[in-house]
Amino acid sequence: MEISLPGVVGALIGLLVAIIDYRVITGIVRGKLRERRRFASIEENEKAERQMDLVFQVVFAVTVVAFMAIGYWFGLTIGG
């Protein structure tokens, strides 16, 4: 399989879009979740933060892969 330059450029643009999308969306979601969350102890709050971080790490990985794949495909389509 041959890798094309337009595809790589599209994938890099997809990576940048994924990072921006991740930062915006997770910022909004984190803020809303923190507003609604009420725990009795500090330990429960820290546990919830760790779980939320793990979920957002998975979301970041999926977002990056998806946007890079779409960017690569779009670069191939546009650039040949």
N, C-alpha and C positions, 0 to 999 in steps of 0.2 A: 504494500500500500504506500502510495506516494503522498507526502504532506505538501500542500500547496501554501504559498505565501499569503494569498488572500484569505485562506482558511485560518491560518495562524493569526493574522491581523484581526480577523473577525472574532476569534477566540479570546484574544487579549482585550478587545473592546467589550466582549461579553463578560470577561472577568471584572473589568472596571464597573460595568453596570451592575453586576451581582454584588460587588462590595458596597456600592452606593445604595442599592435596594436593601441589602441586609441591614445596613446602619440605620436607614430611615424606618423600615418596618419594625425592626426589633426595638428601636428606641420608643416607638409608639406603644408597642405591645408590652414592653417592660414597664413603662410608666403606668399603663392601665392595670396591669397585674399587681403592681406594688400598691396602687390606690385601693384595690379591693381586698388585699390580703391582710388578715388580722390574726396573728398568732399569740398565744398566751406566753410563750417563752422565747428567749433569744435563740435557743438551740433549734427550735422548730423553724424559726425564721431563717437561720443559716442553712438548715437542711433544704428548705424550699428554694433558697438562692442557688445552692449547688445543683439541685435538680433542674432549675430553670436554665442555668448555664449549660448543663449537659444537653438539654433539648435544643437550645439555640446553637450549640456547636454542630449538632446533627443538621439543623436547618441550614446553617452556613455551608456545610459540605454539600448538601443536596443542591442548594441554590447556585453555588459556584459551578458544579458539574453541569447542571442544566443550562445555565446561561452561557457557559463556554461552548457546550455542544451546539446550542442554537446559534451562537456567534460564528462558530466554525462553519456550520451549514450555510448561514446567511452569507458569509464571506465567499464561500465556494459558489453560491448562486449568483452573487453580484459580480465577483471578480473573475470567475471562470475557473 
